């Protein structure tokens, strides 16, 4: 079967290799991620490279005949024989892979995983996205024989690889080790990173940019992906409220308020229904939830307010398009100003979104913290990262970086908990006192340590 998307090098491939080597068929692997993030392409490339043969069952377009195969799994010999016949592929025992793509569309296939894994003839990978896997499994037995892994948009290093740059990431890691630059001008690095912010990490958008170098065509691709998400949200919630919550992410961040004001977007909604809508949005992996921690001294995940949060888009390239959703690309101020390196402070939420995206790519959860000053002004630390029993507080500065009162006051208030205060900025890497100033392109390599 032909692979429809370009093949980009993805870090998650190593996780699939580890699963194959360690599990030896004793569990299936479920890859979760938003639509168009590259799950199907990854799974199929893995099957092609690492197995003697493979079958990809795409439940978004499988025939009724294939779907009905999973109505009765009492005879696995017949089921597996019919799958091989339908896809004209001969599977070799312990040397072949079966991929259930968009498995949420065929819950009975997911339920069958328990018995297929116990059979142990073949390995099984499932992919699932957007239309809630939980919502489509109400009446089936969820297999305990599943390992889970989440797939995010391409990170900065993967974007560099796709661009043919296999050197820069290593040099940036060397900057961290040595504490000094090694020949790459800061301006060049910022130009590479700004391009990543504009294009984003959705493989289809990256492929379009590499093929055409035309940001107008890239923007059309991104609009198509967003429209796909909005259509899928309608399938989850016909009222359109989840879609409106997603569409309003840039506007809410632009308000510079300390939390996402749900009622401003969808009106007053009963708490149970609001919780369900937010849960579905988070489960779609199109958005990253950042929760307010009530007391950093007690541990971030142990003491956070589920009703006090911010929302970021999972891909900053989509965020850039979404921020000017009702306008033509020529009117998109972010494109113009990022390309000319003149992004104003009022558009700094773009950098906040990319920092959130990089933290999530580092397999960490998002937390932030606000606390009152003596005159009732709110200090706000944009992000907090756990480092063992300590915390790295992070402020994001898209322009001026000299003033960082919130960070300073946090470090005073929680002096016994702070490990390394970080300011993520567009300026060069340096330290002032105990505060580390990290250029945004260096940040993903800082947090991977």
Beta strands, then each sheet from edge to edge (+ up, - down):
strand 1: 28-32
strand 2: 53-58
strand 3: 96-101
strand 4: 123-128
strand 5: 146-150
strand 6: 287-293
strand 7: 304-313
strand 8: 366-372
strand 9: 378-381
strand 10: 383-387
strand 11: 390-396
strand 12: 422-425
strand 13: 430-432
strand 14: 435-439
sheet 1: 2+ 3+ 4+ 1+ 5+
sheet 2: 7+ 6- 8- 9+
sheet 3: 10+ 11- 12- 14- 13+
end
